[in-house]
Amino acid sequence: MCDAVSAGMMIAGTAMQYKAQQDAAKRADKRIAYGEGLNDKYNNQIIDTTAANSEQYNPQTRQQNIGKSQEAAVVSLRDYLDKARDAGMGKNTDTTQGRVSETYTTDRAKRAIDTANKADVVARLMAKIRGVSDLQTDEAINNTGAASKVGTLANNRGNMARANGIDVAQSANPNPGMMLAGSMMSGYGVGNAVNNSRTQTPKKTG
């Protein structure tokens, strides 16, 4: 009976230690899988950010963006030229309006239209140069923003990897309570078996 008890204690202690080790291995595997999932998430965000920023260099997209930049430049330059024209020609007041002839008024109107047409032509010519320059500025700003975002994602990924590495190492450690209890049970079983074997050994007679 004692031998059966000793064997049972040794088996139970070993089983407890084995279970503690297996539980630790499972926890570590879960932490590794979790870390790999986060790593993939950050990598996908970096790829998406880079791809989205690269889209601005797609020939078709870039042509459309150049057109938008040039149109915006035309509006800005035309407004500037119109203000310069008005300042140069001056405005008729109620007092001076009656002092000019109809011919002068008509000629002035024609000159205003002609100047406006020339201003539009000039604005569009200047916009072809400015539009490209403005687009390059926008692209540079976008590149800076994308690089900053990628840098932040990469930094977060690195911090996550280091933190998860610590978690994996800690998770891989078996439960110390279970390991101690298993060791004590096994030790008790071994000790009990030794004692039983001694008491059951018959004494030699002379």
PyMOL commands that place a pseudoatom at each C-alpha (Angstrom):
pseudoatom trace, name=CA, resn=MET, resi=1, chain=A, elem=C, hetatm=0, pos=[0.000, 0.000, 0.000]
pseudoatom trace, name=CA, resn=CYS, resi=2, chain=A, elem=C, hetatm=0, pos=[2.783, 2.330, 0.890]
pseudoatom trace, name=CA, resn=ASP, resi=3, chain=A, elem=C, hetatm=0, pos=[4.595, 1.563, -2.344]
pseudoatom trace, name=CA, resn=ALA, resi=4, chain=A, elem=C, hetatm=0, pos=[1.445, 2.431, -4.307]
pseudoatom trace, name=CA, resn=VAL, resi=5, chain=A, elem=C, hetatm=0, pos=[1.110, 5.687, -2.399]
pseudoatom trace, name=CA, resn=SER, resi=6, chain=A, elem=C, hetatm=0, pos=[4.751, 6.553, -3.032]
pseudoatom trace, name=CA, resn=ALA, resi=7, chain=A, elem=C, hetatm=0, pos=[4.437, 5.794, -6.724]
pseudoatom trace, name=CA, resn=GLY, resi=8, chain=A, elem=C, hetatm=0, pos=[1.245, 7.836, -6.937]
pseudoatom trace, name=CA, resn=MET, resi=9, chain=A, elem=C, hetatm=0, pos=[2.905, 10.816, -5.257]
pseudoatom trace, name=CA, resn=MET, resi=10, chain=A, elem=C, hetatm=0, pos=[5.874, 10.664, -7.612]
pseudoatom trace, name=CA, resn=ILE, resi=11, chain=A, elem=C, hetatm=0, pos=[3.621, 10.396, -10.663]
pseudoatom trace, name=CA, resn=ALA, resi=12, chain=A, elem=C, hetatm=0, pos=[1.345, 13.198, -9.463]
pseudoatom trace, name=CA, resn=GLY, resi=13, chain=A, elem=C, hetatm=0, pos=[4.299, 15.474, -8.727]
pseudoatom trace, name=CA, resn=THR, resi=14, chain=A, elem=C, hetatm=0, pos=[5.875, 14.857, -12.101]
pseudoatom trace, name=CA, resn=ALA, resi=15, chain=A, elem=C, hetatm=0, pos=[2.516, 15.386, -13.813]
pseudoatom trace, name=CA, resn=MET, resi=16, chain=A, elem=C, hetatm=0, pos=[2.014, 18.681, -11.984]
pseudoatom trace, name=CA, resn=GLN, resi=17, chain=A, elem=C, hetatm=0, pos=[5.416, 19.937, -13.088]
pseudoatom trace, name=CA, resn=TYR, resi=18, chain=A, elem=C, hetatm=0, pos=[4.780, 18.798, -16.660]
pseudoatom trace, name=CA, resn=LYS, resi=19, chain=A, elem=C, hetatm=0, pos=[1.413, 20.589, -16.697]
pseudoatom trace, name=CA, resn=ALA, resi=20, chain=A, elem=C, hetatm=0, pos=[3.034, 23.785, -15.406]
pseudoatom trace, name=CA, resn=GLN, resi=21, chain=A, elem=C, hetatm=0, pos=[5.593, 23.603, -18.214]
pseudoatom trace, name=CA, resn=GLN, resi=22, chain=A, elem=C, hetatm=0, pos=[2.950, 22.907, -20.845]
pseudoatom trace, name=CA, resn=ASP, resi=23, chain=A, elem=C, hetatm=0, pos=[0.759, 25.772, -19.609]
pseudoatom trace, name=CA, resn=ALA, resi=24, chain=A, elem=C, hetatm=0, pos=[3.767, 28.096, -19.803]
pseudoatom trace, name=CA, resn=ALA, resi=25, chain=A, elem=C, hetatm=0, pos=[4.524, 26.963, -23.357]
pseudoatom trace, name=CA, resn=LYS, resi=26, chain=A, elem=C, hetatm=0, pos=[0.907, 27.628, -24.403]
pseudoatom trace, name=CA, resn=ARG, resi=27, chain=A, elem=C, hetatm=0, pos=[0.969, 31.107, -22.848]
pseudoatom trace, name=CA, resn=ALA, resi=28, chain=A, elem=C, hetatm=0, pos=[4.217, 31.880, -24.641]
pseudoatom trace, name=CA, resn=ASP, resi=29, chain=A, elem=C, hetatm=0, pos=[2.779, 30.656, -27.953]
pseudoatom trace, name=CA, resn=LYS, resi=30, chain=A, elem=C, hetatm=0, pos=[-0.255, 32.914, -27.498]
pseudoatom trace, name=CA, resn=ARG, resi=31, chain=A, elem=C, hetatm=0, pos=[1.945, 35.923, -26.770]
pseudoatom trace, name=CA, resn=ILE, resi=32, chain=A, elem=C, hetatm=0, pos=[4.098, 35.141, -29.818]
pseudoatom trace, name=CA, resn=ALA, resi=33, chain=A, elem=C, hetatm=0, pos=[0.990, 34.882, -32.032]
pseudoatom trace, name=CA, resn=TYR, resi=34, chain=A, elem=C, hetatm=0, pos=[-0.346, 38.131, -30.560]
pseudoatom trace, name=CA, resn=GLY, resi=35, chain=A, elem=C, hetatm=0, pos=[2.956, 39.874, -31.273]
pseudoatom trace, name=CA, resn=GLU, resi=36, chain=A, elem=C, hetatm=0, pos=[3.034, 38.569, -34.833]
pseudoatom trace, name=CA, resn=GLY, resi=37, chain=A, elem=C, hetatm=0, pos=[-0.502, 39.845, -35.372]
pseudoatom trace, name=CA, resn=LEU, resi=38, chain=A, elem=C, hetatm=0, pos=[0.423, 43.333, -34.152]
pseudoatom trace, name=CA, resn=ASN, resi=39, chain=A, elem=C, hetatm=0, pos=[3.588, 43.281, -36.249]
pseudoatom trace, name=CA, resn=ASP, resi=40, chain=A, elem=C, hetatm=0, pos=[1.537, 42.415, -39.359]
pseudoatom trace, name=CA, resn=LYS, resi=41, chain=A, elem=C, hetatm=0, pos=[-0.905, 45.205, -38.501]
pseudoatom trace, name=CA, resn=TYR, resi=42, chain=A, elem=C, hetatm=0, pos=[1.861, 47.813, -38.310]
pseudoatom trace, name=CA, resn=ASN, resi=43, chain=A, elem=C, hetatm=0, pos=[3.502, 46.478, -41.479]
pseudoatom trace, name=CA, resn=ASN, resi=44, chain=A, elem=C, hetatm=0, pos=[0.202, 46.703, -43.371]
pseudoatom trace, name=CA, resn=GLN, resi=45, chain=A, elem=C, hetatm=0, pos=[-0.305, 50.291, -42.193]
pseudoatom trace, name=CA, resn=ILE, resi=46, chain=A, elem=C, hetatm=0, pos=[3.201, 51.198, -43.329]
pseudoatom trace, name=CA, resn=ILE, resi=47, chain=A, elem=C, hetatm=0, pos=[2.580, 49.581, -46.725]
pseudoatom trace, name=CA, resn=ASP, resi=48, chain=A, elem=C, hetatm=0, pos=[-0.802, 51.330, -47.096]
pseudoatom trace, name=CA, resn=THR, resi=49, chain=A, elem=C, hetatm=0, pos=[0.681, 54.710, -46.171]
pseudoatom trace, name=CA, resn=THR, resi=50, chain=A, elem=C, hetatm=0, pos=[3.542, 54.309, -48.630]
pseudoatom trace, name=CA, resn=ALA, resi=51, chain=A, elem=C, hetatm=0, pos=[1.214, 53.111, -51.399]
pseudoatom trace, name=CA, resn=ALA, resi=52, chain=A, elem=C, hetatm=0, pos=[-1.234, 55.990, -50.825]
pseudoatom trace, name=CA, resn=ASN, resi=53, chain=A, elem=C, hetatm=0, pos=[1.585, 58.528, -50.982]
pseudoatom trace, name=CA, resn=SER, resi=54, chain=A, elem=C, hetatm=0, pos=[3.029, 56.925, -54.120]
pseudoatom trace, name=CA, resn=GLU, resi=55, chain=A, elem=C, hetatm=0, pos=[-0.346, 57.294, -55.857]
pseudoatom trace, name=CA, resn=GLN, resi=56, chain=A, elem=C, hetatm=0, pos=[0.321, 61.010, -56.307]
pseudoatom trace, name=CA, resn=TYR, resi=57, chain=A, elem=C, hetatm=0, pos=[3.110, 60.054, -58.741]
pseudoatom trace, name=CA, resn=ASN, resi=58, chain=A, elem=C, hetatm=0, pos=[0.818, 57.953, -60.906]
pseudoatom trace, name=CA, resn=PRO, resi=59, chain=A, elem=C, hetatm=0, pos=[1.038, 59.638, -64.354]
pseudoatom trace, name=CA, resn=GLN, resi=60, chain=A, elem=C, hetatm=0, pos=[-2.735, 59.994, -64.688]
pseudoatom trace, name=CA, resn=THR, resi=61, chain=A, elem=C, hetatm=0, pos=[-3.184, 61.227, -61.135]
pseudoatom trace, name=CA, resn=ARG, resi=62, chain=A, elem=C, hetatm=0, pos=[-0.274, 63.631, -61.464]
pseudoatom trace, name=CA, resn=GLN, resi=63, chain=A, elem=C, hetatm=0, pos=[-1.679, 65.066, -64.676]
pseudoatom trace, name=CA, resn=GLN, resi=64, chain=A, elem=C, hetatm=0, pos=[-5.001, 65.681, -62.959]
pseudoatom trace, name=CA, resn=ASN, resi=65, chain=A, elem=C, hetatm=0, pos=[-3.243, 67.306, -59.997]
pseudoatom trace, name=CA, resn=ILE, resi=66, chain=A, elem=C, hetatm=0, pos=[-1.227, 69.551, -62.304]
pseudoatom trace, name=CA, resn=GLY, resi=67, chain=A, elem=C, hetatm=0, pos=[-4.463, 70.669, -63.966]
pseudoatom trace, name=CA, resn=LYS, resi=68, chain=A, elem=C, hetatm=0, pos=[-6.019, 71.475, -60.581]
pseudoatom trace, name=CA, resn=SER, resi=69, chain=A, elem=C, hetatm=0, pos=[-2.918, 73.369, -59.459]
pseudoatom trace, name=CA, resn=GLN, resi=70, chain=A, elem=C, hetatm=0, pos=[-2.828, 75.374, -62.676]
pseudoatom trace, name=CA, resn=GLU, resi=71, chain=A, elem=C, hetatm=0, pos=[-6.510, 76.297, -62.456]
pseudoatom trace, name=CA, resn=ALA, resi=72, chain=A, elem=C, hetatm=0, pos=[-6.037, 77.399, -58.858]
pseudoatom trace, name=CA, resn=ALA, resi=73, chain=A, elem=C, hetatm=0, pos=[-3.023, 79.454, -59.935]
pseudoatom trace, name=CA, resn=VAL, resi=74, chain=A, elem=C, hetatm=0, pos=[-5.057, 81.061, -62.779]
pseudoatom trace, name=CA, resn=VAL, resi=75, chain=A, elem=C, hetatm=0, pos=[-7.727, 82.222, -60.328]
pseudoatom trace, name=CA, resn=SER, resi=76, chain=A, elem=C, hetatm=0, pos=[-5.130, 83.613, -57.933]
pseudoatom trace, name=CA, resn=LEU, resi=77, chain=A, elem=C, hetatm=0, pos=[-3.091, 85.366, -60.626]
pseudoatom trace, name=CA, resn=ARG, resi=78, chain=A, elem=C, hetatm=0, pos=[-6.155, 86.726, -62.416]
pseudoatom trace, name=CA, resn=ASP, resi=79, chain=A, elem=C, hetatm=0, pos=[-7.414, 88.245, -59.170]
pseudoatom trace, name=CA, resn=TYR, resi=80, chain=A, elem=C, hetatm=0, pos=[-4.026, 89.837, -58.593]
pseudoatom trace, name=CA, resn=LEU, resi=81, chain=A, elem=C, hetatm=0, pos=[-3.859, 91.246, -62.142]
pseudoatom trace, name=CA, resn=ASP, resi=82, chain=A, elem=C, hetatm=0, pos=[-7.432, 92.522, -61.954]
pseudoatom trace, name=CA, resn=LYS, resi=83, chain=A, elem=C, hetatm=0, pos=[-6.635, 94.447, -58.785]
pseudoatom trace, name=CA, resn=ALA, resi=84, chain=A, elem=C, hetatm=0, pos=[-3.488, 95.861, -60.369]
pseudoatom trace, name=CA, resn=ARG, resi=85, chain=A, elem=C, hetatm=0, pos=[-5.481, 96.902, -63.451]
pseudoatom trace, name=CA, resn=ASP, resi=86, chain=A, elem=C, hetatm=0, pos=[-8.179, 98.631, -61.410]
pseudoatom trace, name=CA, resn=ALA, resi=87, chain=A, elem=C, hetatm=0, pos=[-5.577, 100.453, -59.385]
pseudoatom trace, name=CA, resn=GLY, resi=88, chain=A, elem=C, hetatm=0, pos=[-3.833, 101.642, -62.547]
pseudoatom trace, name=CA, resn=MET, resi=89, chain=A, elem=C, hetatm=0, pos=[-6.986, 102.777, -64.376]
pseudoatom trace, name=CA, resn=GLY, resi=90, chain=A, elem=C, hetatm=0, pos=[-8.663, 104.320, -61.379]
pseudoatom trace, name=CA, resn=LYS, resi=91, chain=A, elem=C, hetatm=0, pos=[-12.401, 104.493, -60.749]
pseudoatom trace, name=CA, resn=ASN, resi=92, chain=A, elem=C, hetatm=0, pos=[-14.851, 107.152, -61.865]
pseudoatom trace, name=CA, resn=THR, resi=93, chain=A, elem=C, hetatm=0, pos=[-16.538, 109.056, -59.067]
pseudoatom trace, name=CA, resn=ASP, resi=94, chain=A, elem=C, hetatm=0, pos=[-19.964, 110.649, -59.288]
pseudoatom trace, name=CA, resn=THR, resi=95, chain=A, elem=C, hetatm=0, pos=[-18.263, 114.001, -59.668]
pseudoatom trace, name=CA, resn=THR, resi=96, chain=A, elem=C, hetatm=0, pos=[-16.032, 113.058, -62.544]
pseudoatom trace, name=CA, resn=GLN, resi=97, chain=A, elem=C, hetatm=0, pos=[-18.580, 110.854, -64.259]
pseudoatom trace, name=CA, resn=GLY, resi=98, chain=A, elem=C, hetatm=0, pos=[-20.418, 113.814, -65.716]
pseudoatom trace, name=CA, resn=ARG, resi=99, chain=A, elem=C, hetatm=0, pos=[-17.275, 115.500, -66.927]
pseudoatom trace, name=CA, resn=VAL, resi=100, chain=A, elem=C, hetatm=0, pos=[-16.150, 112.809, -69.376]
pseudoatom trace, name=CA, resn=SER, resi=101, chain=A, elem=C, hetatm=0, pos=[-17.480, 112.285, -72.829]
pseudoatom trace, name=CA, resn=GLU, resi=102, chain=A, elem=C, hetatm=0, pos=[-19.364, 109.225, -74.014]
pseudoatom trace, name=CA, resn=THR, resi=103, chain=A, elem=C, hetatm=0, pos=[-16.463, 108.445, -76.362]
pseudoatom trace, name=CA, resn=TYR, resi=104, chain=A, elem=C, hetatm=0, pos=[-14.041, 108.390, -73.459]
pseudoatom trace, name=CA, resn=THR, resi=105, chain=A, elem=C, hetatm=0, pos=[-16.333, 106.159, -71.467]
pseudoatom trace, name=CA, resn=THR, resi=106, chain=A, elem=C, hetatm=0, pos=[-16.753, 103.755, -74.365]
pseudoatom trace, name=CA, resn=ASP, resi=107, chain=A, elem=C, hetatm=0, pos=[-13.026, 103.710, -75.068]
pseudoatom trace, name=CA, resn=ARG, resi=108, chain=A, elem=C, hetatm=0, pos=[-12.282, 103.158, -71.425]
pseudoatom trace, name=CA, resn=ALA, resi=109, chain=A, elem=C, hetatm=0, pos=[-14.667, 100.204, -71.327]
pseudoatom trace, name=CA, resn=LYS, resi=110, chain=A, elem=C, hetatm=0, pos=[-13.051, 98.680, -74.416]
pseudoatom trace, name=CA, resn=ARG, resi=111, chain=A, elem=C, hetatm=0, pos=[-9.608, 99.128, -72.917]
pseudoatom trace, name=CA, resn=ALA, resi=112, chain=A, elem=C, hetatm=0, pos=[-10.819, 97.492, -69.729]
pseudoatom trace, name=CA, resn=ILE, resi=113, chain=A, elem=C, hetatm=0, pos=[-12.105, 94.477, -71.658]
pseudoatom trace, name=CA, resn=ASP, resi=114, chain=A, elem=C, hetatm=0, pos=[-8.907, 94.280, -73.685]
pseudoatom trace, name=CA, resn=THR, resi=115, chain=A, elem=C, hetatm=0, pos=[-6.805, 94.508, -70.539]
pseudoatom trace, name=CA, resn=ALA, resi=116, chain=A, elem=C, hetatm=0, pos=[-8.913, 91.829, -68.871]
pseudoatom trace, name=CA, resn=ASN, resi=117, chain=A, elem=C, hetatm=0, pos=[-8.427, 89.519, -71.843]
pseudoatom trace, name=CA, resn=LYS, resi=118, chain=A, elem=C, hetatm=0, pos=[-4.700, 90.113, -71.834]
pseudoatom trace, name=CA, resn=ALA, resi=119, chain=A, elem=C, hetatm=0, pos=[-4.611, 89.563, -68.078]
pseudoatom trace, name=CA, resn=ASP, resi=120, chain=A, elem=C, hetatm=0, pos=[-6.364, 86.227, -68.553]
pseudoatom trace, name=CA, resn=VAL, resi=121, chain=A, elem=C, hetatm=0, pos=[-3.794, 85.175, -71.148]
pseudoatom trace, name=CA, resn=VAL, resi=122, chain=A, elem=C, hetatm=0, pos=[-0.923, 86.270, -68.936]
pseudoatom trace, name=CA, resn=ALA, resi=123, chain=A, elem=C, hetatm=0, pos=[-2.454, 84.532, -65.923]
pseudoatom trace, name=CA, resn=ARG, resi=124, chain=A, elem=C, hetatm=0, pos=[-2.783, 81.253, -67.812]
pseudoatom trace, name=CA, resn=LEU, resi=125, chain=A, elem=C, hetatm=0, pos=[0.803, 81.442, -69.109]
pseudoatom trace, name=CA, resn=MET, resi=126, chain=A, elem=C, hetatm=0, pos=[2.146, 82.167, -65.656]
pseudoatom trace, name=CA, resn=ALA, resi=127, chain=A, elem=C, hetatm=0, pos=[-0.069, 79.450, -64.162]
pseudoatom trace, name=CA, resn=LYS, resi=128, chain=A, elem=C, hetatm=0, pos=[1.605, 76.770, -66.310]
pseudoatom trace, name=CA, resn=ILE, resi=129, chain=A, elem=C, hetatm=0, pos=[4.855, 77.476, -64.497]
pseudoatom trace, name=CA, resn=ARG, resi=130, chain=A, elem=C, hetatm=0, pos=[3.390, 78.198, -61.079]
pseudoatom trace, name=CA, resn=GLY, resi=131, chain=A, elem=C, hetatm=0, pos=[1.039, 75.217, -61.253]
pseudoatom trace, name=CA, resn=VAL, resi=132, chain=A, elem=C, hetatm=0, pos=[3.936, 72.776, -61.558]
pseudoatom trace, name=CA, resn=SER, resi=133, chain=A, elem=C, hetatm=0, pos=[5.831, 74.551, -58.775]
pseudoatom trace, name=CA, resn=ASP, resi=134, chain=A, elem=C, hetatm=0, pos=[2.779, 74.464, -56.485]
pseudoatom trace, name=CA, resn=LEU, resi=135, chain=A, elem=C, hetatm=0, pos=[2.257, 70.777, -57.248]
pseudoatom trace, name=CA, resn=GLN, resi=136, chain=A, elem=C, hetatm=0, pos=[5.863, 69.973, -56.371]
pseudoatom trace, name=CA, resn=THR, resi=137, chain=A, elem=C, hetatm=0, pos=[5.432, 71.843, -53.103]
pseudoatom trace, name=CA, resn=ASP, resi=138, chain=A, elem=C, hetatm=0, pos=[2.279, 69.862, -52.317]
pseudoatom trace, name=CA, resn=GLU, resi=139, chain=A, elem=C, hetatm=0, pos=[4.072, 66.618, -53.154]
pseudoatom trace, name=CA, resn=ALA, resi=140, chain=A, elem=C, hetatm=0, pos=[6.956, 67.532, -50.867]
pseudoatom trace, name=CA, resn=ILE, resi=141, chain=A, elem=C, hetatm=0, pos=[4.502, 68.261, -48.032]
pseudoatom trace, name=CA, resn=ASN, resi=142, chain=A, elem=C, hetatm=0, pos=[2.747, 64.941, -48.648]
pseudoatom trace, name=CA, resn=ASN, resi=143, chain=A, elem=C, hetatm=0, pos=[6.085, 63.112, -48.663]
pseudoatom trace, name=CA, resn=THR, resi=144, chain=A, elem=C, hetatm=0, pos=[7.045, 64.692, -45.360]
pseudoatom trace, name=CA, resn=GLY, resi=145, chain=A, elem=C, hetatm=0, pos=[3.708, 63.741, -43.824]
pseudoatom trace, name=CA, resn=ALA, resi=146, chain=A, elem=C, hetatm=0, pos=[3.937, 60.169, -45.103]
pseudoatom trace, name=CA, resn=ALA, resi=147, chain=A, elem=C, hetatm=0, pos=[7.534, 59.808, -43.892]
pseudoatom trace, name=CA, resn=SER, resi=148, chain=A, elem=C, hetatm=0, pos=[6.541, 61.086, -40.459]
pseudoatom trace, name=CA, resn=LYS, resi=149, chain=A, elem=C, hetatm=0, pos=[3.629, 58.646, -40.247]
pseudoatom trace, name=CA, resn=VAL, resi=150, chain=A, elem=C, hetatm=0, pos=[5.782, 55.716, -41.396]
pseudoatom trace, name=CA, resn=GLY, resi=151, chain=A, elem=C, hetatm=0, pos=[8.448, 56.672, -38.860]
pseudoatom trace, name=CA, resn=THR, resi=152, chain=A, elem=C, hetatm=0, pos=[5.873, 56.750, -36.058]
pseudoatom trace, name=CA, resn=LEU, resi=153, chain=A, elem=C, hetatm=0, pos=[4.439, 53.380, -37.098]
pseudoatom trace, name=CA, resn=ALA, resi=154, chain=A, elem=C, hetatm=0, pos=[7.911, 51.827, -37.284]
pseudoatom trace, name=CA, resn=ASN, resi=155, chain=A, elem=C, hetatm=0, pos=[8.778, 53.225, -33.861]
pseudoatom trace, name=CA, resn=ASN, resi=156, chain=A, elem=C, hetatm=0, pos=[5.545, 51.888, -32.367]
pseudoatom trace, name=CA, resn=ARG, resi=157, chain=A, elem=C, hetatm=0, pos=[6.196, 48.516, -33.980]
pseudoatom trace, name=CA, resn=GLY, resi=158, chain=A, elem=C, hetatm=0, pos=[9.648, 48.379, -32.410]
pseudoatom trace, name=CA, resn=ASN, resi=159, chain=A, elem=C, hetatm=0, pos=[8.333, 49.330, -28.969]
pseudoatom trace, name=CA, resn=MET, resi=160, chain=A, elem=C, hetatm=0, pos=[5.608, 46.714, -29.289]
pseudoatom trace, name=CA, resn=ALA, resi=161, chain=A, elem=C, hetatm=0, pos=[8.112, 44.028, -30.284]
pseudoatom trace, name=CA, resn=ARG, resi=162, chain=A, elem=C, hetatm=0, pos=[10.338, 44.775, -27.304]
pseudoatom trace, name=CA, resn=ALA, resi=163, chain=A, elem=C, hetatm=0, pos=[7.424, 44.812, -24.858]
pseudoatom trace, name=CA, resn=ASN, resi=164, chain=A, elem=C, hetatm=0, pos=[5.968, 41.619, -26.288]
pseudoatom trace, name=CA, resn=GLY, resi=165, chain=A, elem=C, hetatm=0, pos=[9.377, 39.947, -26.113]
pseudoatom trace, name=CA, resn=ILE, resi=166, chain=A, elem=C, hetatm=0, pos=[9.397, 40.581, -22.369]
pseudoatom trace, name=CA, resn=ASP, resi=167, chain=A, elem=C, hetatm=0, pos=[5.857, 39.204, -22.092]
pseudoatom trace, name=CA, resn=VAL, resi=168, chain=A, elem=C, hetatm=0, pos=[6.852, 36.070, -24.028]
pseudoatom trace, name=CA, resn=ALA, resi=169, chain=A, elem=C, hetatm=0, pos=[9.834, 35.484, -21.761]
pseudoatom trace, name=CA, resn=GLN, resi=170, chain=A, elem=C, hetatm=0, pos=[7.679, 35.904, -18.649]
pseudoatom trace, name=CA, resn=SER, resi=171, chain=A, elem=C, hetatm=0, pos=[4.918, 33.709, -20.053]
pseudoatom trace, name=CA, resn=ALA, resi=172, chain=A, elem=C, hetatm=0, pos=[7.439, 30.945, -20.782]
pseudoatom trace, name=CA, resn=ASN, resi=173, chain=A, elem=C, hetatm=0, pos=[8.249, 30.624, -17.083]
pseudoatom trace, name=CA, resn=PRO, resi=174, chain=A, elem=C, hetatm=0, pos=[6.260, 27.771, -15.478]
pseudoatom trace, name=CA, resn=ASN, resi=175, chain=A, elem=C, hetatm=0, pos=[4.044, 28.598, -12.507]
pseudoatom trace, name=CA, resn=PRO, resi=176, chain=A, elem=C, hetatm=0, pos=[6.503, 28.539, -9.574]
pseudoatom trace, name=CA, resn=GLY, resi=177, chain=A, elem=C, hetatm=0, pos=[3.809, 27.383, -7.127]
pseudoatom trace, name=CA, resn=MET, resi=178, chain=A, elem=C, hetatm=0, pos=[2.897, 24.385, -9.254]
pseudoatom trace, name=CA, resn=MET, resi=179, chain=A, elem=C, hetatm=0, pos=[6.534, 23.540, -9.880]
pseudoatom trace, name=CA, resn=LEU, resi=180, chain=A, elem=C, hetatm=0, pos=[7.324, 23.678, -6.153]
pseudoatom trace, name=CA, resn=ALA, resi=181, chain=A, elem=C, hetatm=0, pos=[4.270, 21.641, -5.245]
pseudoatom trace, name=CA, resn=GLY, resi=182, chain=A, elem=C, hetatm=0, pos=[5.112, 19.031, -7.886]
pseudoatom trace, name=CA, resn=SER, resi=183, chain=A, elem=C, hetatm=0, pos=[8.691, 18.857, -6.701]
pseudoatom trace, name=CA, resn=MET, resi=184, chain=A, elem=C, hetatm=0, pos=[7.595, 18.413, -3.099]
pseudoatom trace, name=CA, resn=MET, resi=185, chain=A, elem=C, hetatm=0, pos=[5.130, 15.692, -4.035]
pseudoatom trace, name=CA, resn=SER, resi=186, chain=A, elem=C, hetatm=0, pos=[7.724, 13.832, -6.090]
pseudoatom trace, name=CA, resn=GLY, resi=187, chain=A, elem=C, hetatm=0, pos=[10.296, 14.227, -3.346]
pseudoatom trace, name=CA, resn=TYR, resi=188, chain=A, elem=C, hetatm=0, pos=[7.882, 12.976, -0.742]
pseudoatom trace, name=CA, resn=GLY, resi=189, chain=A, elem=C, hetatm=0, pos=[7.062, 9.954, -2.899]
pseudoatom trace, name=CA, resn=VAL, resi=190, chain=A, elem=C, hetatm=0, pos=[10.745, 9.114, -3.401]
pseudoatom trace, name=CA, resn=GLY, resi=191, chain=A, elem=C, hetatm=0, pos=[11.528, 9.548, 0.264]
pseudoatom trace, name=CA, resn=ASN, resi=192, chain=A, elem=C, hetatm=0, pos=[8.553, 7.467, 1.303]
pseudoatom trace, name=CA, resn=ALA, resi=193, chain=A, elem=C, hetatm=0, pos=[9.538, 4.678, -1.089]
pseudoatom trace, name=CA, resn=VAL, resi=194, chain=A, elem=C, hetatm=0, pos=[13.094, 4.632, 0.296]
pseudoatom trace, name=CA, resn=ASN, resi=195, chain=A, elem=C, hetatm=0, pos=[11.858, 4.455, 3.868]
pseudoatom trace, name=CA, resn=ASN, resi=196, chain=A, elem=C, hetatm=0, pos=[9.448, 1.664, 2.992]
pseudoatom trace, name=CA, resn=SER, resi=197, chain=A, elem=C, hetatm=0, pos=[12.155, -0.330, 1.281]
pseudoatom trace, name=CA, resn=ARG, resi=198, chain=A, elem=C, hetatm=0, pos=[14.332, -0.081, 4.383]
pseudoatom trace, name=CA, resn=THR, resi=199, chain=A, elem=C, hetatm=0, pos=[11.622, -1.165, 6.777]
pseudoatom trace, name=CA, resn=GLN, resi=200, chain=A, elem=C, hetatm=0, pos=[10.607, -4.059, 4.565]
pseudoatom trace, name=CA, resn=THR, resi=201, chain=A, elem=C, hetatm=0, pos=[14.167, -5.447, 4.128]
pseudoatom trace, name=CA, resn=PRO, resi=202, chain=A, elem=C, hetatm=0, pos=[14.486, -8.558, 6.297]
pseudoatom trace, name=CA, resn=LYS, resi=203, chain=A, elem=C, hetatm=0, pos=[17.286, -8.574, 8.874]
pseudoatom trace, name=CA, resn=LYS, resi=204, chain=A, elem=C, hetatm=0, pos=[20.079, -11.104, 8.401]
pseudoatom trace, name=CA, resn=THR, resi=205, chain=A, elem=C, hetatm=0, pos=[20.418, -13.753, 11.139]
pseudoatom trace, name=CA, resn=GLY, resi=206, chain=A, elem=C, hetatm=0, pos=[23.762, -15.051, 12.333]
for i in range(1, 206): cmd.bond("trace and resi %d" % i, "trace and resi %d" % (i + 1))
show_as sticks, trace
zoom trace
